[in-house]
Amino acid sequence: MGLALLLALAVPLAGGLRVYAQQAPPAAGGVTIGPLLVDHDPVASPDPDPPAGAPGAEAGMSAQQIAREHGKYTLREDAYEVRLNAAVLDGSGRSIQTLDKDAFRIYEDGVLQTISSFRHEDLPVSLGILIDSSGSMYDKRVAVEDASLDLVKLSNPADEAFVVDFSWEAFIDQDFTNDIEKLKQGLSYIKSSGGTAMYDAMVASADYLSKNAKHPKQVLLIITDGEDNASTATLEQAIRRIQDMDGPVIYCVGLLFGDDVDKAEARHARRVLETLADQTGGVAYFPRSVKEVDSIAAQVAQDIRTQYTLTYHSTRSPALGGYRQVHVEAKSREFGRLTVRTRTGYFPHLNSGNGGSAAGQVSPALNDAARRPQ
């Protein structure tokens, strides 16, 4: 009589474990032959340890555990939850607010994922407001500060916000609060002088968010009038560091107007801000004057408060590492072609034990504005 080997692999999915069974194909003569290096005894072995060739024994399976149950080897793997904040727009750029879970499809590296949770409500946000305090921002400061306060006033009452200004260095002017008066006082600490270390300020603020934020939904708003000229990190390194931290959505306001603005530098700065927003699921705005900044703040507040929040458990183990490309689609019979704006990918955030990013780097720190040199 032929002997059949049943190998059960338990793969974690949303809602529990799904078991896949594989039976070795019959060989010539009708005798079923299993793969080599696997125990073929018809009676379950009392040995609790998996054989050398058992699934998961190979390299790269350190995040998985093998368990023997009823004579079968079961592979259990910790699923990695990915959270996406998404805005849906129709062909005219109008925000669509009436979709349900079934309208969405999420793909990771081209593989369809199972949506584990879906929410469409005004969730509280942890927000960082980053204001360029280089010398060229002096004349724009009042309008920027007023718009920043209006953004907070239009936000969810349960939101929390902190304020950072950056020139050669980044200073935290007010840590997390929802008190408008405290934020107003923090904004008054900003002094306009020096260069623009935007990338360093962005990474330091994302790190501050990851360590101190109360809410899982996190946003950075960057307001600047030029390109970075003082950071130790490059644009690519800054984006990678934020992705390593599973970091925030970034909104950008580029004040790239005025007779004294170099057109070539303005074009480059625009591309940089658009890249930051696109990679993280945010939006880049480019007002034509300071008078438009306040209305942009209202748009940002509206966009944040009306997003869909979707999560899924990646079908790939986080221990495998590597960048994961994410694509989200939305379809509905009520609308034509829909566009979903969300982050384009991520690196699995692993506890590396080095106190820095997954790459072993230490994030730049925020300085205390109270200790700013006078």
N, C-alpha and C positions, 0 to 999 in steps of 0.2 A: 504494500500500500504506500502511495506517495505521501510525503510529509509536507505540510504547508506551514510557512512561517508568517505570522501576522505581526507586523511592526506598526505600532500606533504612535503617531507624532501629534502631540497636542499643541496647537498653534493658538496663541492668545488673540482674541478678537474682542470688540466691544460687546459686552454682555456675557462674556464667559469664554470657555475653551471649546474649540472645534476639533474633532478628532478625524484625522485622515488615515485610512487603512491602505496599505500596499501589500499585494500578494505577489510573490515571485512568479513569473510566467513559467508554464510547463516546458520541460526540456523534451528532447526526442524520446519517444517511448512512453510518454505520459507521466514521467516522474517529475514532480515539482522540486526544483532546486533553488534554495535561497542563496543570497550573496555570501561570499567568503567571509571568514572571520566573525561569523555570527553563530551563536549557540543554536543548534538545530534539535536539541533534545525534546522529545514530545512531552516530557514532564518538566514543569518550571523548575529551574535551578534554585537552590536555596541561597546561592551567592548573591548578596544585595548589591554588589558593585557591577556597573555596566561593563560589558566586554570591550576590548580595545577598539573594535570597529564600530561601536554603537554610535548612533547619531549624536553629535554634540561633543564627541571625544576629540574632534579635530581642533586645530587652533582657531581662535576667533569666537569661541563659544563661552567665554568666561562669564558672561552675564546670564547664562542659562543654567538650568539645573536638570539633572536626570533623576527620575524616580521610577522604581519598579513596582508595578501594581498588577496583581493577578497574572504574573508571568509575562507582562508586556512592558516595554520600555517607553516611558512617556517623557517628552521633552517640554519643559515649561520655560517660558521666556517672559521677562518683564516687558510689557508693552510700553512704548514711549508715547505720551499724549502730546499732540500738537494742537495749539490753540490759534485760531485765525479770526481776526476782526476784518469784516468785509463790507464794502459798500457796493451797491448794484446800480448801474446807470443804464438808461435806454439810449437810443441812437442820438437823441438831442442833448444828452448830458443830464437829464432829469433823474433825480434819485428815486428808485423804486422801493417802496416800503411794505408791499403786500404779499411777499413771497413766503412760502412755507418750506419746511425742511426738504420735501420731495423735489423742490425745484433745483436743488444744488447737487453738483457732482464734484468731488475732490480727487485729484490725481497726484500721486507722489512718484516722481521719476516715471511717469506714464502709466502707473499702476493705480487702478481705481481703489479708493479707500472707503471704509465704512464710517459714516458720520455717527459719532457716539453721543453728541449733544448739540442742541440747536437752541439759540436764544435770540430774540429780537426785542430788546427792551433797553431802556436808558440805564445802563450799568455804570456805577461810579468808576472814576478814572484817577490814576495817579499821574500827574502832569508835571513836566519840567519845562520851564520857560527860559530859553537861552537867548540872551540879547548881546549882540555885538557891541562892545564898548570901545572899539578903536576910534582914533581921532576923527575919522571921516563921518562918524555917526552923531557928532555933537548936535548938529542942527535938527536931527530927526528924533532925538531922544524923547521929547515931550509927547509927540504923537504915538511913538512906540509904547511908552509907559501907559498912556491912556488906553490904548488898544489891548494891552496885556491885562489890565484890570477888568476891562469890559468882557474879555474872553472868560475870565474866572466868574464874573457875575452871571454870565449866560450859561454856565456849566451846571451840572448836577450838584445840588447842595451838599451831597456826600463826597464830592471830589476833594482831593488834596493836591496842592501845588507847591513847588519850590521854584526859586528864582536864581539864575546863574548869569553872571556877565563875564565876557571873555574878551581879552585883547591879547597881550603876550601870554598871559596866564588866565586860568578860569577861577572865578571867585563865587562862592555861594553866598548870596545876599540875604536869603531867607529860606530856612529849611521847611519841610512839609507843614502846611497849614491850610485852612479854608477861611481864615480871617482876612478880609479885604484890607483892613487897616495895617496888619502886619506885612502883607504883600506890598502895599503902597510904601511903607517905610523901607522895606527891602529894596524896592526899585530906586528909592532916593539915594542909596549908597553908590549907585553906578557912577563911575568917573570915566569920561571919554578920553582915551589916550592910547598910544601904542599901536601894535600890529593886530593881526587876526589869526589866532590859533583855534580855529573852529573845530577841526577834527579832534584835537586833544580834548576840548571842552565837551564835545559830543560823546566821546568814549567815557570820559570821567562821569558825565551825567547819567549815562546808561548804567554804569556800574553802581552809582549812587541809588538809582531806581531799583536795581536788582536786589540791593541789600536792605533798603529801607521802606519800600513802597508797601502800603497796606492792601492795594487792589491788584489783581492779576492783569487787568486791562491798563496798559501803560503807554504814555505818549510823550514825545518831546516836540516842542515848537521852537524852531530856530529862526531868529530874525537877524539878518545881516545885510550889509550893503556892498560886499565885495568878496573876492576869493581868498582862500586861506594862504597866508604867507609866513606863518610862524609855528606850525605844528611839528612835532617830532614824528607823527604818524602820517602816512599818505592816505588818500581817499580809499583806496582798496583795502589797506590795513584797517582803517576805521570801520568800514562796513563789515569786514570779516570779524573783527572783535565784537561788534554788536550782535552779529549772527551767532557767534560762539556763546554769547550770554542769553540767547533766545530773546533778544532785546525788543525795545519799544517801536511803535509806529512813529515815523518822523514826518512832521509837517514843516515846510520851509516858506519863509517870506523873504524874497529877494528884493531889496530896495535899490535896484540897478538903474536908476534914473538920474538926471541932472546933466548939466552942460560939461561938468568936469569929469564925467565918467568915461574911461577908456572903453571903446566899443569892443575891442578884442577881449579885454579882461572881463567885460560884462557878459559876453557870449560864453566864455569858459565858466564863469561863476554860475550862469544859468544852467549849463549842462551838469555841473556838479550838484546843484540843489535838486534838479530833476532826478538825477541818479539816486540820491539819498532817499527821496520820497518814493520812487518806483520800487526800489529794493526792499523797502520796509512796509509798503502798503499805504503810504501817506499821499499828500498832495503838495506840489510846489506852486506858490502864487507869486506873481510879479506885478505889483501895482505900478501905476504910472506917476503917482505922487503920494505924499504922506497922507493926503486926505482920504485915500482908499484903504488905508491900513485898518481902520476901525471896522469897516464892513467885511474885510477879510477875516478878522478875528471872529465875527459873528458866523461866517461860513464854516470856519474850523470848528467852532462849538457845535454847530448844527450837525456837521459831518460825524463828529465823535459820538454824539448822542443818539444817532439814528442807524448805527452800523448793526449788521448781523454778526453774531458770535457763534462760530462753529468749532467743534473739536473732533479729532479722530485719533485712533491709536495706530501708529505707523506699523505696517506689516513687516518692516525691517527692524532688526535689533539695533538699539542705540550703540551697542558695543562694536558694530561694524564701522561706525564713524562715517566720515565723508559728507559732502554737501548733498542735500536732498532738494530737488527742484519741485515746487508746488504750483499746481494750476487748478483754478476753481472755475467751474462753469455754472451758469444759471439759465434756466429755460422756463418759459411760461406761455401758454396759449394766449394770454391776454396782451402780451407785448411782443414786439419784434425782437430784433437782435439785442441781447443784453451783454453788458461788460461788467465783470467783477473786478474790483480793485482790492487787492490784498497783498501780503508780502509774497515774494516770488520764490522763496526757499529758506532753508535753515540748516544749521549744523546741530546735530543732537547735543544737548547740553549735559555733559557728564561731570560728575564730581571728581576732578583730577587730583584733589588734595594738595594743590600747589598754591591755592589762594588767588590765582589769577584766572585767565581765560583758559579754554581748552588747549590752546597752543602753548600754555605755560608762561604767558606774558602777564605782567602786572599793569593794571590800568592806571593812567595818570589820575592824580587826585585833584579834588576841588579844594581850593584854598578858602580860608575863613575871611570874609570881607572885613570883619571887625579888625583884622590884623593887617589890612592892606597898608602898604607904605603911603604915607601922606606926602 
